[in-house]
Amino acid sequence: MTPASGLAIFRILGVPALAAGLAGTASGQAPPVPHARVSLVAESLAVTRGQILHVALRQEIQPGWHSYWVNPGDSGLATAIDWKLPPGFAADPIGWPIPERFRAGTLVNYGYEGDVLLPITITVPTTLDPGSAVTLAGHASWLACSEICVPGEADVTLTLPVATGPAARDPQWADRLQSVRAALPAEAQDPATLTVGRDSVELHLALAGADRLRDIVFFPVADGIIDNDADQRVETAPNGMTITLVRGELKASPLDRLAGILVFRDKGIEGGARRRAIAISVPTAP
Amino acid sequence: MRFGLSMILASALLPAPAFALQPGQPAPDFTLPDTNGGQVHLADFKDRIVVLEWTNHECPFVRAHYDSGVMQALQARAKAEGVVWLTIVSSAPGEQGYVDGADGNAVTARDKAMPMAKLLDPEGNVGHLYNAKTTPDMVVIDKSGAIQYLGAIDDKRTSSPEAAKSAAGNLVAAALDSVEHGVPVAVPVTVSYGCSVKYR
C-alpha cells in the first residue's frame, strides 16, 4: 500500500459511526477516530450465583486496521480492559485467540482484524439477590494501526439479571463465544526441550503426528526473545517437531524459559484447514 | 536421530539478525543535517555523553512522553548536565512524522522540547544504521563513544500520557545515572516499543 492510499483510507473510513470513545492528541489536528468499536457481550442472558460467566470484549475493527495480541510484536500495544466490577466479582485476564501476523517493512506485529471476540472468564459470587441485576463495567483501551496508529479508549458495560437457576444462553453470542473459547491455545501436554545457543534457540516438542502439521509458526509471548522478522526453521517427524528461532534484541541476556504459542494446521483431521494452537512454556535445558 | 540438528548447524542456516549493535560497541559515526541548516557529526561529541532519540511527533507513544512532559524533563536534565541530546527524525517524505527544518523547529517549540539539535534523516540511513525500530527508540553513548544503552524510554509500554508520567522506571534516566558515574548500566538492552519508524 502506498502512503497516499493509506491516507485515503484514513479519510474515507474515518466515519462518525465508528467514533466510539475518542482519544484526542495534542497535535492540533482534529481528534482521530479510534478505528474500532468495542462492546461487552456474554454467553448467557443472566448471571447465576456461584457460576462462571463467560463474556467477551468485542472489537469491530475498521477494514485495513488491526489491534494487538498480548505481545504486539515489534511495535504496537496490546488491548487492555480495566474492570470496575460489583463486590465479589472477579475477572480473569483476557484469553487471547490465535493472532495474525502483520508485516510492515522489517517489522512484524501480532494482532487481529475484523470482528474480534476477546474472551474473559468472570467469577460470580454466591451471595447475589435473585431478581436483582448486576452491571459489569470496564474501561477498554487499545491501539488500532494501519500504516499509522491511533489509540482508542471507551467505557463498556453489560447489565444482566441475577437468575434463580441456570442462566439461559444468549442466542446471539453463545455459539460464537463458545467456539472462540474452544479455539484458544491449549497448554501442550507433550514433553518439550529448549536448547539455547548464542544466536538461536531450538525448541523440540515430542508431539505425536507432528508430520501431519503444516504452516507451523511460533508466536512468542514476550517481546525481544526471538527476532520476529527472521525465518523460523521447522522440521517435523511422526514423533515430534523441532523449530529453530533466531534470538532477538535480548539475546545477550540469559534465557531461562521460552513461552509462546505454536500455531499450525492439521491436514490429518476433519476441519484441519482451520488454524489451531498449543501454548508452550519450556525451561532451558540444563 | 532426526532431531539431532546441532545448534551450530542451525545457526549457520539462519540469516544473521538485523540488530547487530550491542552495548560496549563503538557507536557508529554519522553526519546529518539539523533543522537549522547545519551539519552535525556524532564524532564531534567525543568526550561527551550523547543521547539519541528517534521521534515522530504524530506517533501516540511519542505524544504520551511529550504531552506528559516526561521527555522534556529528561532533555532538561541532560542539558543541565552537559549531555548532548540529538533528536532524530527518520520519517520519509509523505510519511507520518516527516518534517523539514522549519516544521521540525515548530514541533520543537510547540512541545517546549530542548534537544541540542534535531536531525533530519529522511532517507532513513542513520535509523537503519542504529536499527531504530520504533518511536521512541533511545540510545545512550558514553564519553569514549561506546554504546551503553539501547532500547525503550521506560519500562511501561503505553500510549497514555498519564501512564507515561507514572512509569517508575525511566530506563534512559537510569542509564544516564550509571554512565555519569562510570558504572555499568544495569539494564543495557531493552526492547523499544511504540510506532514503527516510518521509513521510506
Interface residues (C-beta under 8 A of the other chain):
Chain A: P3 A4 A23 T25 A26 S27 G28 P72 D74 S75 L77 A104 G105 T106 L107 S141 L143 C145 E147 I148 C149 V150 P151 T195 G197 R198 D199 S200 E202 H204 D223 G224 D227 D229 A230 D231 R233 E235 A237 G240 T242 T244 V246 R247 G248 E249 L250 K251 A252 S253
Chain B: R2 F3 L5 M7 I8 A10 S11 L13 L14 P15 A16 P17 A18 F19 Q22 P23 H57 E58 C59 P60 F61 R63 Y66 D67 G94 E95 Q96 R110 K133 T134 L150 G151 R157 T158 S159 S160 P188 V189 T190 V191 Y193 G194 C195 S196 K198 Y199
